[in-house]
Amino acid sequence: MNITGITVVKDGKEVDQFFIYCENHGYYYNGRPPLVSGCRDCWEVYYTGQVAQSPGDKKELTEQLESAVRHAAELEDKGMWDFVPDHKVEFSTEN
C-alpha cells in the first residue's frame, strides 16, 4: 500500500489530502472493494480508506468499523472473500 499526500484547491483554498493505492494493481480507494484476488495491499487500501472516510465521532467511527467487518463477513458468505491476513496469533497462560 502506498500513501501519497496531495494538495487540491477547493473553494479557492488549498486543502491537503491523501491518496492511497496498491502499487501492484493500481487499485485506489473509491468506495468499492478491489476486483483483484488475494492481494493484501488492495484490501488494506480498501479498509484503510473506509476508516479514513469515517467521521471523527467515536460512535460513527464504531459504526463504520462494524460495517466494514459485516461487509467482509458477507463477502465470505458469498465465497468472494479472498484475503488471508498475515497474522500469527499465539495464546499462552501466565502463572
N, C-alpha and C positions, 0 to 999 in steps of 0.2 A: 504494500500500500504506500502510496506517495501522497504527501500533503504539500500543496503549493499555495502560498499566500498571494492574493491578488488585490488590487485596488480598483474599484469601479466608481463611476460617478452616478449618484442618484440624487435627483432634485437639486443639482448644482453643487452637491457636497461629495467629497471623496470618502468612500466607505471601504474599510479593509474587510476582506472576506477570505475564505479558504476554499480550495478546490481539492477534493480527494479522489484518487483514482487508482486502479490496478494497472501497473506498467505493462504487465504481460498481456492483458486482454483489452486494454483501453477502456475498461468499464469505469464509469464515473457515477456517483450517486445522483439519481434523477427521480427518486421516489419509487422506483420499480426494482424488484430483485434482479440479480445478474442472470444472464442467459447461459453462461458457460457452466460446465460441470466440474465440481470438485475443487475449485480454486479458492484457497483460504483467503487470499488478498481481496478477491471480488466480494466475498461475503463479509469480510471485515470492513470494507468500504461501505457496503450497504448498511450494516448495523451502526457503524460509527456515524454515518450520515443521518440515520434516523434519530439517534441520541442527540446529535448536534442541532438538529432542527427543532427539538422539543423546547418548550418554553422554560424559563428559569424556575417556575413554580414547582415545588417539590411534588405536589400531588399530580400535576400534569406530567412531570418527568416520570414518575412512577407508572402512570397510566401508559405513557409512550413505551416504556421498557416492557410492561406487561403485554402490550400489543405486539411488540417485536417477538417476544417469546411465544405468544399464541400463534402468530403468523408462522414461525419456524415449525411449531407442532403441526399446524395444518398442512404445511408443505411435506412434512414427514409422513403424515397420514395418506397423502396423495402419491407418495413414492417419489416426490420431487426434491427432497432434501438431500443434497449431495456433499455437504460439508462435514468433514470429520475433524473436530478440533484436535490440536496437538497439545493435549493436557495430560499430565500424568498425576493421577490422584492417589495419594497414599494415606492409609489410615493407620494409626498406631495408638497404643494405650500408654498412658503415663502412670507410673506407680507413685 
